[in-house]
């Protein structure tokens, strides 16, 4: 088996797992099509807005987990055959899960924005990167109350860290595959930001939705 075929297998594994739409399935179990409410996507943020904190958390961790699971499967399959390239193959599996989440074939390619999936990927890929991304997200949302802005900045932060840690030699990827790793990382970041294009327009026009905690502990849109 070649690395080219392995890349394709990892993307396919990720895509199949990524199509498990936690928010959509949770909504259907409660007789709600999450895509018909709020922003219209099937991700954690819209589930939280529409169905409440419990639903949002279940969706977030479900989407987080499917990216991590796809990477684990890729590692188990290819860790011995491609020891110097398995980390890159994990990236492809993670990216496939984001593709499956954002563009699920059985839902007419109408899914979420892939932020929770990407968070799962970052956490499994190199945990130190997740720490700074999480801190940045918390600070931005706490100060601005814009979840979308926090998500967009996390994408940029992830890519900057990927290049920095890669150049410092902290990531166990063969030197010859390092540029490809950066390209795949850039695809993660670009897709995450592009999926927020409507949010960016609303941020620029000052019409983006803000969030705050109510006294009951539920998140509500303001």
Backbone as CSV, one residue per row, in Angstrom:
resi,resn,N_x,N_y,N_z,CA_x,CA_y,CA_z,C_x,C_y,C_z
1,UNK,0.846,-1.201,0.000,0.000,0.000,0.000,0.879,1.248,0.000
2,UNK,0.508,2.218,-0.809,1.256,3.463,-0.887,0.654,4.522,0.035
3,UNK,1.435,5.579,0.287,0.935,6.696,1.090,-0.232,7.386,0.409
4,UNK,-0.234,7.391,-0.926,-1.337,8.031,-1.663,-2.649,7.322,-1.350
5,UNK,-2.629,6.000,-1.422,-3.829,5.222,-1.111,-4.206,5.395,0.359
6,UNK,-3.214,5.431,1.232,-3.470,5.600,2.661,-4.161,6.931,2.934
7,UNK,-3.741,7.972,2.226,-4.385,9.279,2.388,-5.872,9.183,2.051
8,UNK,-6.162,8.548,0.933,-7.553,8.406,0.512,-8.380,7.602,1.496
9,UNK,-7.792,6.533,2.021,-8.494,5.700,3.008,-8.803,6.512,4.257
10,UNK,-7.844,7.310,4.699,-8.042,8.111,5.916,-9.120,9.168,5.725
11,UNK,-9.135,9.802,4.569,-10.191,10.787,4.292,-11.552,10.099,4.295
12,UNK,-11.619,8.911,3.689,-12.882,8.169,3.629,-13.349,7.760,5.020
13,UNK,-12.422,7.301,5.851,-12.773,6.925,7.228,-13.332,8.136,7.958
14,UNK,-12.616,9.258,7.847,-13.063,10.473,8.515,-14.410,10.946,8.009
15,UNK,-14.602,10.896,6.700,-15.861,11.373,6.122,-17.043,10.535,6.618
16,UNK,-16.869,9.233,6.637,-17.962,8.351,7.095,-18.330,8.629,8.544
17,UNK,-17.330,8.797,9.392,-17.614,9.100,10.798,-18.153,10.513,10.953
18,UNK,-17.632,11.418,10.138,-18.075,12.808,10.216,-19.530,12.985,9.865
19,UNK,-20.075,12.089,9.055,-21.481,12.199,8.675,-22.440,11.881,9.814
20,UNK,-21.896,11.363,10.924,-22.750,11.141,12.096,-23.068,12.508,12.698
21,UNK,-24.226,13.046,12.335,-24.607,14.402,12.722,-25.255,14.399,14.108
22,UNK,-24.444,14.642,15.125,-24.940,14.558,16.503,-26.127,15.485,16.734
23,UNK,-25.994,16.746,16.305,-27.070,17.715,16.520,-28.341,17.351,15.777
24,UNK,-28.189,16.920,14.542,-29.345,16.535,13.733,-30.052,15.335,14.358
25,UNK,-29.257,14.324,14.752,-29.837,13.109,15.341,-30.506,13.422,16.676
26,UNK,-29.847,14.227,17.504,-30.435,14.612,18.786,-31.747,15.353,18.556
27,UNK,-31.743,16.268,17.603,-32.962,17.015,17.300,-34.082,16.106,16.832
28,UNK,-33.758,15.167,15.960,-34.776,14.250,15.449,-35.382,13.401,16.569
29,UNK,-34.545,13.029,17.527,-35.053,12.266,18.665,-36.031,13.083,19.499
30,UNK,-35.935,14.414,19.352,-36.849,15.316,20.064,-37.812,15.998,19.091
31,UNK,-37.966,15.363,17.909,-38.935,15.794,16.912,-38.653,17.215,16.397
32,UNK,-37.375,17.527,16.263,-36.967,18.832,15.742,-35.907,18.623,14.674
33,UNK,-36.095,19.246,13.513,-35.042,19.263,12.494,-34.224,20.520,12.751
34,UNK,-33.052,20.351,13.333,-32.239,21.477,13.763,-31.909,22.419,12.611
35,UNK,-31.914,21.879,11.392,-31.571,22.696,10.225,-32.690,23.643,9.818
36,UNK,-33.848,23.484,10.423,-34.977,24.365,10.124,-35.098,25.489,11.154
37,UNK,-34.105,25.614,12.012,-34.168,26.615,13.074,-32.848,27.370,13.165
38,UNK,-32.895,28.550,13.757,-31.686,29.334,13.988,-30.930,29.620,12.711
39,UNK,-29.643,29.293,12.732,-28.789,29.571,11.573,-28.975,28.560,10.454
40,UNK,-29.657,27.448,10.747,-29.920,26.450,9.720,-28.859,25.388,9.576
41,UNK,-27.790,25.447,10.372,-26.788,24.385,10.267,-26.937,23.406,11.427
42,UNK,-26.262,22.265,11.292,-26.468,21.173,12.246,-25.361,21.067,13.283
43,UNK,-24.681,22.167,13.551,-23.567,22.139,14.493,-23.963,22.397,15.929
44,UNK,-22.948,22.414,16.799,-23.175,22.547,18.231,-23.766,23.898,18.620
45,UNK,-23.285,24.981,17.997,-23.759,26.314,18.369,-25.244,26.479,18.066
46,UNK,-25.660,26.055,16.886,-27.069,26.201,16.531,-27.945,25.264,17.366
47,UNK,-27.422,24.084,17.699,-28.161,23.169,18.570,-28.338,23.781,19.949
48,UNK,-27.288,24.409,20.435,-27.350,25.065,21.732,-28.386,26.185,21.724
49,UNK,-28.361,27.004,20.682,-29.317,28.104,20.573,-30.754,27.595,20.516
50,UNK,-30.942,26.524,19.791,-32.293,26.045,19.511,-32.850,25.138,20.604
51,UNK,-32.013,24.219,21.111,-32.501,23.195,22.032,-31.946,23.313,23.443
52,UNK,-31.036,24.249,23.675,-30.557,24.467,25.026,-29.169,23.931,25.308
53,UNK,-28.701,24.178,26.521,-27.332,23.864,26.912,-27.025,22.371,26.862
54,UNK,-27.923,21.536,27.392,-27.685,20.094,27.387,-27.490,19.579,25.974
55,UNK,-28.387,19.978,25.071,-28.287,19.537,23.678,-27.003,20.044,23.043
56,UNK,-26.640,21.285,23.355,-25.431,21.857,22.796,-24.188,21.114,23.244
57,UNK,-24.128,20.754,24.512,-22.972,20.032,25.029,-22.880,18.623,24.455
58,UNK,-24.027,17.940,24.362,-24.036,16.600,23.775,-23.549,16.656,22.335
59,UNK,-24.027,17.643,21.599,-23.617,17.794,20.211,-22.137,18.120,20.104
60,UNK,-21.678,19.030,20.948,-20.265,19.416,20.908,-19.353,18.224,21.155
61,UNK,-19.624,17.467,22.210,-18.747,16.344,22.535,-18.905,15.194,21.540
62,UNK,-20.094,15.056,20.974,-20.276,14.052,19.935,-19.465,14.385,18.697
63,UNK,-19.504,15.648,18.295,-18.744,16.081,17.122,-17.243,16.069,17.400
64,UNK,-16.875,16.426,18.612,-15.473,16.367,19.024,-14.969,14.932,18.938
65,UNK,-15.772,14.010,19.446,-15.355,12.619,19.531,-15.210,11.930,18.189
66,UNK,-16.061,12.287,17.236,-15.984,11.573,15.949,-14.700,11.907,15.196
67,UNK,-14.196,13.124,15.370,-12.913,13.479,14.748,-11.783,12.708,15.414
68,UNK,-11.827,12.639,16.743,-10.790,11.916,17.477,-10.815,10.425,17.164
69,UNK,-12.014,9.869,17.020,-12.138,8.450,16.706,-11.582,8.142,15.324
70,UNK,-11.858,8.999,14.360,-11.343,8.776,13.004,-9.814,8.784,13.001
71,UNK,-9.226,9.672,13.812,-7.766,9.742,13.886,-7.191,8.514,14.582
72,UNK,-7.880,8.044,15.595,-7.432,6.832,16.289,-7.429,5.640,15.349
73,UNK,-8.481,5.522,14.551,-8.552,4.412,13.592,-7.409,4.500,12.586
74,UNK,-7.148,5.721,12.084,-6.044,5.911,11.142,-4.712,5.515,11.779
75,UNK,-4.526,5.899,13.027,-3.281,5.558,13.734,-3.148,4.048,13.904
76,UNK,-4.227,3.387,14.287,-4.185,1.946,14.492,-3.860,1.199,13.196
77,UNK,-4.377,1.695,12.084,-4.165,1.010,10.804,-2.766,1.243,10.253
78,UNK,-2.252,2.464,10.383,-1.036,2.838,9.651,0.188,3.124,10.516
79,UNK,0.093,2.954,11.824,1.217,3.340,12.682,2.480,2.522,12.414
80,UNK,2.336,1.270,12.008,3.502,0.434,11.746,3.968,0.539,10.293
81,UNK,3.026,0.680,9.382,3.393,0.751,7.963,4.043,2.086,7.618
82,UNK,3.530,3.169,8.184,4.061,4.505,7.878,4.351,5.264,9.181
83,UNK,5.330,4.828,9.958,5.589,5.455,11.266,5.953,6.940,11.172
84,UNK,6.639,7.349,10.118,7.034,8.748,9.980,5.961,9.601,9.307
85,UNK,4.930,8.936,8.800,3.872,9.686,8.119,2.512,9.526,8.754
86,UNK,2.442,8.748,9.846,1.135,8.457,10.433,0.473,9.717,10.991
87,UNK,1.265,10.670,11.474,0.674,11.900,12.010,-0.009,12.689,10.890
88,UNK,0.592,12.680,9.709,-0.029,13.327,8.555,-1.306,12.591,8.163
89,UNK,-1.273,11.267,8.216,-2.458,10.485,7.887,-3.581,10.740,8.892
90,UNK,-3.219,10.960,10.149,-4.220,11.336,11.143,-4.860,12.671,10.771
91,UNK,-4.059,13.575,10.234,-4.596,14.860,9.789,-5.642,14.664,8.698
92,UNK,-5.335,13.781,7.757,-6.290,13.521,6.678,-7.582,12.918,7.220
93,UNK,-7.460,12.039,8.199,-8.657,11.452,8.802,-9.473,12.533,9.505
94,UNK,-8.782,13.415,10.245,-9.476,14.522,10.903,-10.136,15.458,9.916
95,UNK,-9.427,15.739,8.830,-9.997,16.618,7.808,-11.204,15.968,7.148
96,UNK,-11.123,14.658,6.933,-12.267,13.942,6.368,-13.479,14.026,7.269
97,UNK,-13.257,13.985,8.582,-14.384,14.077,9.512,-15.039,15.453,9.441
98,UNK,-14.232,16.486,9.237,-14.796,17.838,9.084,-15.594,17.926,7.790
99,UNK,-15.070,17.333,6.723,-15.807,17.313,5.452,-17.137,16.584,5.613
100,UNK,-17.113,15.434,6.291,-18.342,14.670,6.500,-19.340,15.413,7.352
101,UNK,-18.833,16.157,8.333,-19.704,16.947,9.202,-20.309,18.125,8.451
102,UNK,-19.491,18.808,7.683,-19.964,19.998,6.963,-20.836,19.658,5.762
103,UNK,-20.508,18.553,5.103,-21.190,18.208,3.850,-21.642,16.745,3.849
104,UNK,-22.568,16.383,4.746,-23.031,14.983,4.810,-23.894,14.626,3.596
105,UNK,-23.518,13.572,2.909,-24.212,13.204,1.671,-25.692,12.909,1.909
106,UNK,-26.017,12.245,3.016,-27.402,11.830,3.237,-28.304,12.988,3.687
107,UNK,-27.720,14.147,3.980,-28.502,15.333,4.329,-28.367,16.410,3.255
108,UNK,-28.140,15.953,2.024,-27.992,16.858,0.884,-26.859,17.857,1.102
109,UNK,-25.802,17.374,1.766,-24.574,18.132,1.995,-24.790,19.394,2.833
110,UNK,-25.811,19.373,3.677,-26.106,20.508,4.546,-25.857,20.106,5.997
111,UNK,-24.665,20.436,6.496,-24.286,20.053,7.844,-23.951,21.246,8.713
112,UNK,-22.853,21.128,9.468,-22.454,22.198,10.382,-21.288,22.999,9.850
113,UNK,-20.580,23.647,10.764,-19.444,24.487,10.370,-18.101,23.848,10.702
114,UNK,-18.129,22.737,11.409,-16.918,21.959,11.623,-16.011,22.414,12.742
115,UNK,-16.436,23.360,13.572,-15.555,23.865,14.614,-15.328,22.828,15.722
116,UNK,-16.400,22.171,16.171,-16.235,21.148,17.209,-15.394,19.984,16.682
117,UNK,-15.615,19.599,15.429,-14.806,18.541,14.816,-13.338,18.954,14.774
118,UNK,-13.094,20.196,14.372,-11.722,20.686,14.303,-11.101,20.736,15.689
119,UNK,-11.894,21.094,16.692,-11.404,21.100,18.073,-10.972,19.700,18.493
120,UNK,-11.775,18.699,18.127,-11.412,17.316,18.424,-10.131,16.918,17.724
121,UNK,-9.992,17.351,16.477,-8.771,17.073,15.725,-7.558,17.692,16.410
122,UNK,-7.653,18.971,16.775,-6.523,19.660,17.402,-6.128,18.970,18.699
123,UNK,-7.130,18.612,19.502,-6.866,17.973,20.791,-6.148,16.637,20.618
124,UNK,-6.556,15.865,19.621,-5.933,14.557,19.393,-4.594,14.684,18.679
125,UNK,-4.466,15.681,17.829,-3.259,15.836,17.008,-2.062,16.277,17.833
126,UNK,-2.238,17.357,18.606,-1.142,17.868,19.440,-1.762,18.700,20.554
127,UNK,-2.025,18.093,21.711,-2.757,18.744,22.798,-2.278,20.143,23.194
128,UNK,-0.958,20.431,23.198,-0.540,21.792,23.568,-1.179,22.876,22.704
129,UNK,-1.452,22.572,21.445,-2.105,23.567,20.590,-3.526,23.835,21.059
130,UNK,-4.178,22.807,21.575,-5.564,22.945,22.028,-5.665,23.890,23.220
131,UNK,-4.630,23.909,24.056,-4.652,24.757,25.253,-4.754,26.223,24.876
132,UNK,-3.878,26.688,23.992,-3.894,28.093,23.590,-5.164,28.431,22.824
133,UNK,-5.609,27.509,21.965,-6.848,27.737,21.211,-8.038,27.901,22.155
134,UNK,-8.102,27.048,23.177,-9.211,27.117,24.133,-9.165,28.420,24.923
135,UNK,-7.982,28.797,25.388,-7.857,30.042,26.139,-8.258,31.240,25.284
136,UNK,-7.819,31.240,24.026,-8.178,32.327,23.119,-9.684,32.381,22.927
137,UNK,-10.303,31.233,22.721,-11.744,31.180,22.510,-12.495,31.721,23.722
138,UNK,-12.093,31.276,24.907,-12.772,31.712,26.131,-12.656,33.215,26.316
139,UNK,-11.461,33.745,26.116,-11.247,35.186,26.305,-12.056,36.001,25.306
140,UNK,-12.006,35.609,24.033,-12.707,36.358,22.990,-14.217,36.339,23.227
141,UNK,-14.767,35.168,23.538,-16.215,35.064,23.755,-16.622,35.793,25.037
142,UNK,-15.785,35.698,26.066,-16.099,36.381,27.324,-16.119,37.897,27.137
143,UNK,-15.186,38.410,26.352,-15.082,39.862,26.152,-16.113,40.379,25.150
144,UNK,-16.284,39.652,24.033,-17.144,40.156,22.953,-18.523,39.510,22.918
145,UNK,-18.645,38.290,23.496,-19.861,37.470,23.438,-20.184,37.025,22.016
146,UNK,-19.193,37.042,21.150,-19.364,36.545,19.790,-18.710,35.172,19.676
147,UNK,-19.518,34.111,19.643,-18.979,32.763,19.479,-18.312,32.622,18.112
148,UNK,-18.900,33.220,17.107,-18.349,33.121,15.760,-16.961,33.737,15.676
149,UNK,-16.757,34.888,16.310,-15.445,35.537,16.293,-14.418,34.668,17.001
150,UNK,-14.807,34.085,18.123,-13.906,33.178,18.825,-13.517,31.996,17.954
151,UNK,-14.483,31.438,17.234,-14.223,30.289,16.365,-13.284,30.661,15.223
152,UNK,-13.509,31.815,14.615,-12.672,32.267,13.500,-11.233,32.473,13.954
153,UNK,-11.046,33.118,15.101,-9.704,33.375,15.604,-9.002,32.091,16.018
154,UNK,-9.761,31.121,16.501,-9.180,29.827,16.843,-8.602,29.156,15.599
155,UNK,-9.282,29.276,14.470,-8.774,28.689,13.232,-7.423,29.291,12.849
156,UNK,-7.325,30.606,12.969,-6.063,31.279,12.655,-4.978,30.899,13.658
157,UNK,-5.357,30.811,14.924,-4.414,30.441,15.984,-3.889,29.021,15.775
158,UNK,-4.775,28.125,15.403,-4.361,26.744,15.152,-3.313,26.685,14.051
159,UNK,-3.555,27.366,12.944,-2.615,27.286,11.822,-1.265,27.903,12.185
160,UNK,-1.293,29.027,12.900,-0.037,29.664,13.312,0.768,28.730,14.207
161,UNK,0.084,28.055,15.125,0.770,27.111,16.006,1.289,25.898,15.250
162,UNK,0.517,25.431,14.282,0.933,24.273,13.494,2.274,24.549,12.812
163,UNK,2.383,25.712,12.196,3.621,26.072,11.517,4.758,26.252,12.528
164,UNK,4.459,26.922,13.631,5.492,27.164,14.644,6.014,25.855,15.233
165,UNK,5.107,24.993,15.683,5.530,23.726,16.273,6.189,22.821,15.227
166,UNK,5.702,22.899,13.982,6.302,22.104,12.920,7.735,22.529,12.649
167,UNK,7.967,23.832,12.568,9.303,24.338,12.295,10.256,24.082,13.457
168,UNK,9.715,24.039,14.659,10.543,23.762,15.839,10.836,22.273,16.004
169,UNK,10.178,21.455,15.178,10.437,20.021,15.215,9.682,19.257,16.278
170,UNK,8.622,19.864,16.827,7.854,19.197,17.879,6.855,18.174,17.330
171,UNK,6.533,18.270,16.062,5.549,17.371,15.460,6.274,16.235,14.748
172,UNK,5.871,15.010,15.031,6.571,13.839,14.517,6.142,13.513,13.088
173,UNK,6.500,14.424,12.189,6.218,14.242,10.771,7.536,14.336,10.027
174,UNK,7.765,13.424,9.101,8.982,13.441,8.309,9.176,14.804,7.653
175,UNK,10.422,15.273,7.617,10.725,16.597,7.063,10.168,16.770,5.655
176,UNK,10.199,15.713,4.872,9.703,15.792,3.505,8.195,15.936,3.413
177,UNK,7.493,15.656,4.503,6.033,15.759,4.518,5.547,17.016,5.245
178,UNK,6.491,17.820,5.730,6.131,18.973,6.551,5.317,19.999,5.763
179,UNK,5.720,20.289,4.528,4.982,21.263,3.716,3.551,20.802,3.473
180,UNK,3.402,19.506,3.198,2.061,18.954,2.998,1.224,19.091,4.268
181,UNK,1.856,18.899,5.417,1.157,19.060,6.685,0.625,20.487,6.826
182,UNK,1.438,21.465,6.443,1.007,22.859,6.524,-0.155,23.135,5.564
183,UNK,-0.099,22.505,4.397,-1.173,22.700,3.415,-2.496,22.145,3.945
184,UNK,-2.444,20.941,4.525,-3.656,20.357,5.096,-4.158,21.212,6.254
185,UNK,-3.222,21.710,7.078,-3.603,22.599,8.168,-4.259,23.869,7.657
186,UNK,-3.741,24.397,6.551,-4.335,25.592,5.959,-5.748,25.309,5.467
187,UNK,-5.978,24.105,4.950,-7.321,23.727,4.497,-8.301,23.703,5.668
188,UNK,-7.844,23.190,6.809,-8.673,23.237,8.020,-9.077,24.672,8.327
189,UNK,-8.069,25.552,8.373,-8.315,26.940,8.764,-9.200,27.664,7.766
190,UNK,-8.904,27.501,6.484,-9.680,28.181,5.445,-11.126,27.712,5.455
191,UNK,-11.329,26.395,5.588,-12.701,25.881,5.615,-13.463,26.404,6.823
192,UNK,-12.812,26.399,7.988,-13.474,26.886,9.187,-13.881,28.344,9.066
193,UNK,-12.995,29.157,8.502,-13.302,30.581,8.333,-14.351,30.781,7.243
194,UNK,-14.216,30.056,6.143,-15.168,30.191,5.030,-16.579,29.796,5.450
195,UNK,-16.691,28.795,6.299,-18.018,28.382,6.764,-18.667,29.446,7.644
196,UNK,-17.887,30.423,8.065,-18.416,31.526,8.877,-18.592,32.806,8.054
197,UNK,-18.676,32.658,6.747,-18.735,33.855,5.903,-19.942,34.738,6.207
198,UNK,-21.077,34.121,6.498,-22.262,34.917,6.848,-22.083,35.594,8.201
199,UNK,-21.441,34.902,9.114,-21.155,35.498,10.425,-20.209,36.693,10.276
200,UNK,-19.240,36.551,9.387,-18.290,37.646,9.165,-19.015,38.879,8.637
201,UNK,-19.955,38.659,7.730,-20.730,39.785,7.204,-21.517,40.465,8.321
202,UNK,-22.106,39.641,9.205,-22.886,40.224,10.306,-21.983,40.902,11.332
203,UNK,-20.795,40.357,11.549,-19.851,41.002,12.450,-19.464,42.381,11.927
204,UNK,-19.218,42.454,10.632,-18.821,43.728,10.027,-19.958,44.745,10.031
205,UNK,-21.189,44.246,9.957,-22.341,45.154,9.944,-22.899,45.415,11.341
206,UNK,-22.346,44.712,12.352,-22.801,44.897,13.726,-24.112,44.216,14.045
207,UNK,-24.495,43.211,13.259,-25.784,42.523,13.466,-25.614,41.074,13.927
208,UNK,-24.390,40.675,14.258,-24.154,39.301,14.693,-24.792,39.067,16.057
209,UNK,-25.299,37.850,16.267,-25.912,37.483,17.537,-24.877,37.343,18.638
210,UNK,-25.239,37.783,19.837,-24.395,37.621,21.011,-25.037,36.594,21.939
211,UNK,-24.200,36.053,22.823,-24.700,35.085,23.794,-24.409,35.550,25.210
212,UNK,-25.293,35.126,26.118,-25.060,35.372,27.536,-25.723,34.264,28.328
213,UNK,-25.238,34.034,29.526,-25.842,33.033,30.408,-27.002,33.650,31.163
214,UNK,-28.118,32.957,31.153,-29.257,33.392,31.973,-29.044,32.914,33.397
215,UNK,-29.896,33.347,34.304,-29.775,32.943,35.701,-29.983,31.448,35.871
216,UNK,-30.746,30.861,34.971,-31.022,29.424,35.076,-29.854,28.591,34.603
217,UNK,-28.871,29.252,33.977,-27.694,28.517,33.499,-27.784,28.158,32.045
218,UNK,-28.877,28.481,31.376,-29.016,28.186,29.956,-28.494,29.343,29.139
219,UNK,-27.939,29.007,27.978,-27.489,30.049,27.091,-28.681,30.584,26.310
220,UNK,-28.751,31.890,26.173,-29.831,32.483,25.400,-29.258,33.492,24.411
221,UNK,-29.940,33.592,23.300,-29.507,34.530,22.275,-30.036,35.909,22.622
222,UNK,-29.161,36.902,22.489,-29.570,38.262,22.775,-29.543,39.104,21.497
